[in-house]
Structure formats: C-alpha cells, structure tokens
Amino acid sequence: MSEATATDKHEEIRRWVEERNGHPARVKGPNGGLLRIDFGEPEESLEQISWEEFFRIFDENKLLFLHQDKTADGSLSRFNKFIDRQ
C-alpha cells in the first residue's frame, strides 16, 4: 500500500499538481473558499483560480496538502486532500 504525505510547502504542492495536469480551483457558490485541485476538463461546480489566490486561501485557513505520489501498483496517483495543520 502506498502512503500519503502532508506538506504546506507551496512549491512542492504546485509541482505535484502540475505533474498531474491539474490546476488550482475552488468550489463555486456559498462555499467559495473550499479549495480543490481540478484535473482534465473543468468541473462545473469548480472555478479555476490563480496560484496566488489558492495559496492565500490555503495559508489563511492553515491547511496542509495531503497527497499520494504513487498508487499501490506504482501508477501516478491523483489522491489529494486538504487537512487542518493541527
């Protein structure tokens, strides 16, 4: 089983996302501060945002980026989740 790693380092997060052809996004509507990573075709419920806006929200909410580099079979993983730093 492949393990997940948590980080708050902006460069590491951006590199991980871009290696998987993702981009920073947030949920549209009243929960507009909820961050997401969008892959491939944009999801209707998400709006693409700049890296600057993404990291502003990320830091203000004291988040960590939990991510997995490889799946258990060695494939590139897209698993990611935002968690509290505490």
MMTF fields as JSON, N, C-alpha, C and O atoms, coordinates in Angstrom:
{
  "mmtfVersion": "1.0.0",
  "mmtfProducer": "UNKNOWN",
  "numBonds": 343,
  "numAtoms": 344,
  "numGroups": 86,
  "numChains": 1,
  "numModels": 1,
  "chainsPerModel": [1],
  "groupsPerChain": [86],
  "chainIdList": ["A"],
  "bondAtomList": [4, 2, 8, 6, 12, 10, 16, 14, 20, 18, 24, 22, 28, 26, 32, 30, 36, 34, 40, 38, 44, 42, 48, 46, 52, 50, 56, 54, 60, 58, 64, 62, 68, 66, 72, 70, 76, 74, 80, 78, 84, 82, 88, 86, 92, 90, 96, 94, 100, 98, 104, 102, 108, 106, 112, 110, 116, 114, 120, 118, 124, 122, 128, 126, 132, 130, 136, 134, 140, 138, 144, 142, 148, 146, 152, 150, 156, 154, 160, 158, 164, 162, 168, 166, 172, 170, 176, 174, 180, 178, 184, 182, 188, 186, 192, 190, 196, 194, 200, 198, 204, 202, 208, 206, 212, 210, 216, 214, 220, 218, 224, 222, 228, 226, 232, 230, 236, 234, 240, 238, 244, 242, 248, 246, 252, 250, 256, 254, 260, 258, 264, 262, 268, 266, 272, 270, 276, 274, 280, 278, 284, 282, 288, 286, 292, 290, 296, 294, 300, 298, 304, 302, 308, 306, 312, 310, 316, 314, 320, 318, 324, 322, 328, 326, 332, 330, 336, 334, 340, 338],
  "bondOrderList": [1, 1, 1, 1, 1, 1, 1, 1, 1, 1, 1, 1, 1, 1, 1, 1, 1, 1, 1, 1, 1, 1, 1, 1, 1, 1, 1, 1, 1, 1, 1, 1, 1, 1, 1, 1, 1, 1, 1, 1, 1, 1, 1, 1, 1, 1, 1, 1, 1, 1, 1, 1, 1, 1, 1, 1, 1, 1, 1, 1, 1, 1, 1, 1, 1, 1, 1, 1, 1, 1, 1, 1, 1, 1, 1, 1, 1, 1, 1, 1, 1, 1, 1, 1, 1],
  "groupList": [{"groupName": "MET", "atomNameList": ["N", "CA", "C", "O"], "elementList": ["N", "C", "C", "O"], "formalChargeList": [0, 0, 0, 0], "bondAtomList": [1, 0, 2, 1, 3, 2], "bondOrderList": [1, 1, 2], "singleLetterCode": "M", "chemCompType": "L-PEPTIDE LINKING"}, {"groupName": "SER", "atomNameList": ["N", "CA", "C", "O"], "elementList": ["N", "C", "C", "O"], "formalChargeList": [0, 0, 0, 0], "bondAtomList": [1, 0, 2, 1, 3, 2], "bondOrderList": [1, 1, 2], "singleLetterCode": "S", "chemCompType": "L-PEPTIDE LINKING"}, {"groupName": "GLU", "atomNameList": ["N", "CA", "C", "O"], "elementList": ["N", "C", "C", "O"], "formalChargeList": [0, 0, 0, 0], "bondAtomList": [1, 0, 2, 1, 3, 2], "bondOrderList": [1, 1, 2], "singleLetterCode": "E", "chemCompType": "L-PEPTIDE LINKING"}, {"groupName": "ALA", "atomNameList": ["N", "CA", "C", "O"], "elementList": ["N", "C", "C", "O"], "formalChargeList": [0, 0, 0, 0], "bondAtomList": [1, 0, 2, 1, 3, 2], "bondOrderList": [1, 1, 2], "singleLetterCode": "A", "chemCompType": "L-PEPTIDE LINKING"}, {"groupName": "THR", "atomNameList": ["N", "CA", "C", "O"], "elementList": ["N", "C", "C", "O"], "formalChargeList": [0, 0, 0, 0], "bondAtomList": [1, 0, 2, 1, 3, 2], "bondOrderList": [1, 1, 2], "singleLetterCode": "T", "chemCompType": "L-PEPTIDE LINKING"}, {"groupName": "ASP", "atomNameList": ["N", "CA", "C", "O"], "elementList": ["N", "C", "C", "O"], "formalChargeList": [0, 0, 0, 0], "bondAtomList": [1, 0, 2, 1, 3, 2], "bondOrderList": [1, 1, 2], "singleLetterCode": "D", "chemCompType": "L-PEPTIDE LINKING"}, {"groupName": "LYS", "atomNameList": ["N", "CA", "C", "O"], "elementList": ["N", "C", "C", "O"], "formalChargeList": [0, 0, 0, 0], "bondAtomList": [1, 0, 2, 1, 3, 2], "bondOrderList": [1, 1, 2], "singleLetterCode": "K", "chemCompType": "L-PEPTIDE LINKING"}, {"groupName": "HIS", "atomNameList": ["N", "CA", "C", "O"], "elementList": ["N", "C", "C", "O"], "formalChargeList": [0, 0, 0, 0], "bondAtomList": [1, 0, 2, 1, 3, 2], "bondOrderList": [1, 1, 2], "singleLetterCode": "H", "chemCompType": "L-PEPTIDE LINKING"}, {"groupName": "ILE", "atomNameList": ["N", "CA", "C", "O"], "elementList": ["N", "C", "C", "O"], "formalChargeList": [0, 0, 0, 0], "bondAtomList": [1, 0, 2, 1, 3, 2], "bondOrderList": [1, 1, 2], "singleLetterCode": "I", "chemCompType": "L-PEPTIDE LINKING"}, {"groupName": "ARG", "atomNameList": ["N", "CA", "C", "O"], "elementList": ["N", "C", "C", "O"], "formalChargeList": [0, 0, 0, 0], "bondAtomList": [1, 0, 2, 1, 3, 2], "bondOrderList": [1, 1, 2], "singleLetterCode": "R", "chemCompType": "L-PEPTIDE LINKING"}, {"groupName": "TRP", "atomNameList": ["N", "CA", "C", "O"], "elementList": ["N", "C", "C", "O"], "formalChargeList": [0, 0, 0, 0], "bondAtomList": [1, 0, 2, 1, 3, 2], "bondOrderList": [1, 1, 2], "singleLetterCode": "W", "chemCompType": "L-PEPTIDE LINKING"}, {"groupName": "VAL", "atomNameList": ["N", "CA", "C", "O"], "elementList": ["N", "C", "C", "O"], "formalChargeList": [0, 0, 0, 0], "bondAtomList": [1, 0, 2, 1, 3, 2], "bondOrderList": [1, 1, 2], "singleLetterCode": "V", "chemCompType": "L-PEPTIDE LINKING"}, {"groupName": "ASN", "atomNameList": ["N", "CA", "C", "O"], "elementList": ["N", "C", "C", "O"], "formalChargeList": [0, 0, 0, 0], "bondAtomList": [1, 0, 2, 1, 3, 2], "bondOrderList": [1, 1, 2], "singleLetterCode": "N", "chemCompType": "L-PEPTIDE LINKING"}, {"groupName": "GLY", "atomNameList": ["N", "CA", "C", "O"], "elementList": ["N", "C", "C", "O"], "formalChargeList": [0, 0, 0, 0], "bondAtomList": [1, 0, 2, 1, 3, 2], "bondOrderList": [1, 1, 2], "singleLetterCode": "G", "chemCompType": "PEPTIDE LINKING"}, {"groupName": "PRO", "atomNameList": ["N", "CA", "C", "O"], "elementList": ["N", "C", "C", "O"], "formalChargeList": [0, 0, 0, 0], "bondAtomList": [1, 0, 2, 1, 3, 2], "bondOrderList": [1, 1, 2], "singleLetterCode": "P", "chemCompType": "L-PEPTIDE LINKING"}, {"groupName": "LEU", "atomNameList": ["N", "CA", "C", "O"], "elementList": ["N", "C", "C", "O"], "formalChargeList": [0, 0, 0, 0], "bondAtomList": [1, 0, 2, 1, 3, 2], "bondOrderList": [1, 1, 2], "singleLetterCode": "L", "chemCompType": "L-PEPTIDE LINKING"}, {"groupName": "PHE", "atomNameList": ["N", "CA", "C", "O"], "elementList": ["N", "C", "C", "O"], "formalChargeList": [0, 0, 0, 0], "bondAtomList": [1, 0, 2, 1, 3, 2], "bondOrderList": [1, 1, 2], "singleLetterCode": "F", "chemCompType": "L-PEPTIDE LINKING"}, {"groupName": "GLN", "atomNameList": ["N", "CA", "C", "O"], "elementList": ["N", "C", "C", "O"], "formalChargeList": [0, 0, 0, 0], "bondAtomList": [1, 0, 2, 1, 3, 2], "bondOrderList": [1, 1, 2], "singleLetterCode": "Q", "chemCompType": "L-PEPTIDE LINKING"}],
  "groupTypeList": [0, 1, 2, 3, 4, 3, 4, 5, 6, 7, 2, 2, 8, 9, 9, 10, 11, 2, 2, 9, 12, 13, 7, 14, 3, 9, 11, 6, 13, 14, 12, 13, 13, 15, 15, 9, 8, 5, 16, 13, 2, 14, 2, 2, 1, 15, 2, 17, 8, 1, 10, 2, 2, 16, 16, 9, 8, 16, 5, 2, 12, 6, 15, 15, 16, 15, 7, 17, 5, 6, 4, 3, 5, 13, 1, 15, 1, 9, 16, 12, 6, 16, 8, 5, 9, 17],
  "groupIdList": [1, 2, 3, 4, 5, 6, 7, 8, 9, 10, 11, 12, 13, 14, 15, 16, 17, 18, 19, 20, 21, 22, 23, 24, 25, 26, 27, 28, 29, 30, 31, 32, 33, 34, 35, 36, 37, 38, 39, 40, 41, 42, 43, 44, 45, 46, 47, 48, 49, 50, 51, 52, 53, 54, 55, 56, 57, 58, 59, 60, 61, 62, 63, 64, 65, 66, 67, 68, 69, 70, 71, 72, 73, 74, 75, 76, 77, 78, 79, 80, 81, 82, 83, 84, 85, 86],
  "secStructList": [7, 7, 7, 3, 3, 3, 3, 7, 7, 2, 2, 2, 2, 2, 2, 2, 2, 2, 2, 6, 6, 3, 3, 3, 3, 3, 3, 7, 1, 6, 6, 6, 6, 7, 3, 3, 3, 3, 3, 1, 1, 7, 7, 6, 6, 3, 3, 3, 7, 7, 2, 2, 2, 2, 2, 2, 2, 2, 2, 2, 6, 6, 3, 3, 3, 3, 3, 3, 1, 5, 7, 6, 6, 1, 7, 5, 7, 7, 7, 3, 3, 3, 3, 3, 7, 7],
  "xCoordList": [0.843, 0.0, 0.882, 1.878, 0.527, 1.295, 0.811, -0.392, 1.739, 1.399, 1.205, 1.71, 0.462, 0.247, 1.186, 1.573, 1.542, 2.439, 1.716, 0.971, 1.935, 1.33, 2.413, 3.527, 2.071, 3.007, 2.253, 1.071, 2.981, 2.455, 3.366, 3.193, 4.33, 5.297, 4.68, 4.325, 4.561, 3.9, 4.517, 3.795, 5.829, 6.491, 6.239, 6.035, 6.254, 6.007, 4.571, 4.342, 3.622, 2.218, 2.031, 1.416, 2.555, 2.39, 3.025, 2.434, 4.209, 4.883, 4.044, 3.858, 3.534, 2.729, 1.496, 1.19, 0.796, -0.424, -0.115, -0.791, 0.893, 1.207, 1.74, 1.531, 2.422, 2.884, 1.708, 1.868, 0.542, -0.657, -1.666, -2.836, -1.199, -2.038, -3.258, -4.344, -3.054, -4.122, -3.948, -2.931, -4.955, -4.867, -5.645, -6.559, -5.285, -5.971, -7.387, -7.645, -8.296, -9.702, -10.338, -9.77, -11.526, -12.329, -13.774, -14.182, -14.536, -15.947, -16.703, -16.489, -17.595, -18.433, -19.532, -19.896, -20.054, -21.211, -20.856, -19.77, -21.781, -21.607, -20.394, -19.881, -19.934, -18.741, -17.511, -16.602, -17.472, -16.428, -15.014, -14.078, -14.82, -13.475, -12.894, -11.722, -13.699, -13.216, -12.311, -12.73, -11.08, -10.099, -10.235, -10.614, -9.918, -9.891, -8.769, -8.28, -8.377, -7.491, -8.346, -8.968, -8.381, -9.186, -8.255, -7.239, -8.615, -7.811, -8.593, -9.808, -7.903, -8.55, -9.579, -9.334, -10.738, -11.822, -12.343, -12.573, -12.533, -13.015, -14.388, -15.282, -14.547, -15.836, -16.72, -16.236, -18.027, -18.966, -19.054, -19.28, -18.88, -19.031, -17.792, -17.792, -16.732, -15.486, -15.139, -15.505, -14.423, -13.882, -12.375, -11.852, -11.684, -10.232, -9.792, -10.379, -8.751, -8.198, -6.681, -6.09, -6.072, -4.617, -3.927, -4.525, -2.66, -1.876, -1.778, -1.785, -1.687, -1.597, -2.845, -2.732, -4.038, -5.303, -5.395, -5.798, -5.022, -5.047, -4.222, -4.704, -2.977, -2.103, -2.501, -2.214, -3.152, -3.673, -4.73, -4.682, -5.681, -6.737, -6.133, -6.511, -5.204, -4.526, -3.87, -4.056, -3.103, -2.396, -3.341, -3.168, -4.34, -5.299, -6.045, -6.374, -6.307, -7.056, -6.156, -6.63, -4.845, -3.858, -4.047, -4.271, -3.948, -4.161, -2.851, -1.8, -2.939, -1.886, -2.448, -3.651, -1.58, -1.96, -1.502, -0.305, -2.467, -2.186, -2.255, -3.256, -1.192, -1.147, -0.394, 0.418, -0.678, -0.036, 0.701, 0.124, 1.963, 2.741, 2.416, 2.226, 2.35, 2.101, 1.007, 0.855, 0.249, -0.735, -0.011, 1.193, -0.721, -0.128, 0.512, 1.487, -0.037, 0.539, 1.639, 2.144, 2.012, 3.101, 2.694, 3.551, 1.399, 0.907, 0.926, 0.917, 0.953, 0.894, -0.463, -1.503, -0.455, -1.687, -2.148, -1.336, -3.452, -4.036, -4.693, -5.327, -4.543, -5.169, -4.623, -3.411, -5.547, -5.16, -6.317, -7.478, -5.984, -6.985, -6.401, -5.195, -7.24, -6.805, -7.212, -8.361, -6.25, -6.498, -5.978, -5.136, -6.494, -6.019, -4.586, -4.188, -3.802, -2.406, -2.281, -1.221, -3.316, -3.24, -3.337, -3.29],
  "yCoordList": [-1.187, 0.0, 1.242, 1.297, 2.228, 3.464, 4.468, 4.596, 5.174, 6.113, 7.524, 7.877, 8.323, 9.723, 10.585, 10.21, 11.744, 12.695, 14.031, 14.429, 14.716, 16.033, 17.107, 16.917, 18.241, 19.361, 20.682, 20.743, 21.751, 23.105, 23.919, 25.13, 23.256, 23.926, 24.197, 23.272, 25.469, 25.893, 25.273, 24.785, 25.288, 24.772, 23.283, 22.816, 22.543, 21.097, 20.811, 19.917, 21.564, 21.389, 21.706, 20.931, 22.836, 23.245, 22.222, 21.878, 21.743, 20.743, 19.47, 18.935, 18.981, 17.762, 17.918, 17.034, 19.036, 19.294, 19.386, 18.754, 20.163, 20.366, 19.099, 18.905, 18.233, 16.956, 16.063, 15.157, 16.317, 15.532, 16.3, 15.926, 17.37, 18.217, 18.773, 18.887, 19.113, 19.719, 21.216, 21.77, 21.863, 23.3, 23.646, 22.917, 24.756, 25.157, 25.625, 26.275, 25.281, 25.651, 25.825, 25.454, 26.399, 26.477, 26.188, 26.316, 25.798, 25.485, 26.781, 27.777, 26.774, 27.939, 28.056, 27.073, 29.265, 29.469, 29.832, 30.35, 29.559, 30.0, 29.371, 29.936, 28.235, 27.6, 27.939, 27.119, 29.129, 29.536, 29.522, 29.695, 29.324, 29.263, 27.862, 27.687, 26.856, 25.482, 25.193, 25.282, 24.851, 24.594, 23.188, 22.249, 23.067, 21.778, 21.819, 22.887, 20.634, 20.501, 19.909, 18.864, 20.562, 20.113, 19.505, 20.098, 18.322, 17.617, 17.51, 17.316, 17.637, 17.446, 18.511, 19.701, 18.079, 19.003, 19.653, 18.957, 20.975, 21.655, 21.147, 20.968, 20.919, 20.523, 21.765, 22.857, 21.588, 22.713, 23.351, 24.556, 22.564, 23.08, 23.831, 24.388, 23.844, 24.491, 25.647, 25.661, 26.626, 27.704, 27.725, 27.634, 27.847, 27.893, 29.211, 30.26, 29.148, 30.346, 30.35, 29.339, 31.495, 31.611, 30.896, 30.634, 30.591, 30.015, 30.993, 30.576, 32.287, 33.289, 33.255, 33.27, 33.209, 33.149, 31.826, 31.798, 30.744, 29.421, 29.406, 28.976, 29.878, 29.835, 30.853, 30.645, 31.946, 32.894, 32.199, 32.271, 31.529, 30.808, 29.656, 29.437, 28.936, 27.81, 28.255, 27.62, 29.345, 29.836, 30.449, 30.232, 31.214, 31.828, 30.781, 31.008, 29.636, 28.579, 27.547, 26.538, 27.823, 26.961, 25.495, 24.628, 25.246, 23.907, 23.183, 23.804, 21.882, 21.015, 20.318, 20.073, 20.004, 19.281, 17.837, 17.549, 16.934, 15.513, 14.92, 15.08, 14.232, 13.705, 12.386, 12.069, 11.637, 10.352, 10.443, 10.885, 10.031, 10.1, 8.955, 9.175, 7.74, 6.546, 5.705, 5.694, 5.003, 4.053, 2.776, 2.65, 1.841, 0.582, -0.185, -0.91, -0.028, -0.742, 0.051, -0.379, 1.207, 2.002, 3.078, 3.804, 3.192, 4.22, 5.585, 5.679, 6.639, 8.004, 8.217, 7.944, 8.697, 8.895, 10.348, 11.271, 10.528, 11.869, 12.104, 13.137, 11.15, 11.304, 12.53, 12.704, 13.389, 14.56, 14.991, 14.71, 15.678, 16.13, 17.293, 17.338, 18.224, 19.346, 19.044, 18.693, 19.186, 18.915, 20.074, 20.853, 20.177, 21.199, 20.91, 19.75, 21.971, 21.801, 21.255, 20.753, 21.341, 20.904, 19.422, 18.898],
  "zCoordList": [0.0, 0.0, 0.0, 0.722, -0.796, -0.901, 0.141, 0.37, 0.768, 1.824, 1.288, 0.222, 2.048, 1.709, 2.552, 3.659, 2.008, 2.651, 2.782, 1.886, 3.888, 4.101, 4.018, 4.506, 3.394, 3.284, 3.263, 2.927, 3.638, 3.471, 2.55, 2.413, 1.925, 1.045, -0.329, -1.06, -0.659, -1.89, -3.14, -4.01, -3.235, -4.442, -4.627, -5.747, -3.528, -3.58, -4.038, -4.852, -3.518, -3.896, -5.371, -6.103, -5.804, -7.204, -8.155, -9.178, -7.826, -8.666, -8.764, -9.856, -7.626, -7.599, -8.492, -9.292, -8.355, -9.125, -10.62, -11.431, -10.984, -12.399, -13.06, -14.257, -12.314, -12.871, -13.278, -14.096, -12.711, -12.984, -13.84, -13.923, -14.469, -15.328, -14.601, -15.169, -13.345, -12.558, -12.463, -12.881, -11.908, -11.664, -10.4, -10.011, -9.758, -8.531, -8.832, -9.846, -7.929, -8.102, -6.73, -5.703, -6.749, -5.528, -5.891, -7.045, -4.889, -5.082, -5.347, -4.656, -6.352, -6.649, -5.599, -4.953, -5.437, -4.57, -3.15, -2.89, -2.207, -0.822, -0.134, 0.832, -0.601, -0.036, -0.86, -0.98, -1.427, -2.357, -1.835, -2.616, -0.55, -0.016, 0.014, 0.347, -0.33, -0.285, -1.473, -2.627, -1.178, -2.233, -2.796, -2.096, -4.067, -4.749, -5.785, -6.155, -6.239, -7.384, -8.49, -8.302, -9.631, -10.76, -11.806, -12.17, -12.279, -13.278, -14.57, -14.549, -15.698, -17.0, -17.303, -17.102, -17.791, -18.113, -16.831, -15.842, -16.831, -15.623, -15.186, -16.012, -13.893, -13.335, -13.226, -12.929, -13.47, -13.419, -12.047, -11.939, -11.002, -9.64, -9.149, -8.052, -9.972, -9.575, -10.486, -11.662, -9.93, -10.743, -10.587, -9.476, -11.708, -11.681, -11.062, -11.327, -10.231, -9.604, -9.814, -10.192, -9.565, -9.707, -8.55, -7.507, -8.765, -7.673, -6.51, -5.352, -6.8, -5.731, -4.854, -3.628, -5.461, -4.72, -3.956, -2.793, -4.614, -3.998, -2.714, -1.666, -2.799, -1.625, -0.567, 0.612, -0.949, 0.041, 0.898, 2.126, 0.254, 0.971, 1.787, 2.938, 1.184, 1.835, 3.144, 4.182, 3.091, 4.273, 5.299, 6.498, 4.847, 5.776, 6.594, 7.758, 5.975, 6.645, 7.331, 7.854, 7.317, 7.993, 7.602, 8.447, 6.28, 5.756, 5.457, 5.298, 5.386, 4.87, 3.641, 3.551, 2.708, 1.492, 1.656, 1.651, 1.802, 1.916, 0.521, -0.176, 0.109, -1.248, -1.309, -0.439, -2.344, -2.58, -3.91, -4.904, -3.945, -5.182, -6.132, -7.329, -5.608, -6.422, -5.781, -4.56, -6.611, -6.105, -5.69, -5.91, -5.101, -4.655, -5.81, -5.61, -7.029, -8.18, -8.888, -9.925, -8.332, -8.883, -9.88, -10.384, -10.173, -11.09, -10.414, -9.187, -11.223, -10.711, -10.038, -10.638, -8.815, -8.052, -8.119, -8.178, -8.107, -8.019, -6.661, -6.447, -5.744, -4.434, -3.737, -3.609, -3.283, -2.502, -1.637, -1.934, -0.563, 0.397, 1.182, 1.425, 1.574, 2.407, 3.837, 4.108, 4.757, 6.169, 7.012, 6.565, 8.244, 9.178, 9.583, 9.692, 9.809, 10.22, 11.631, 12.003, 12.406, 13.82, 13.952, 15.065]
}
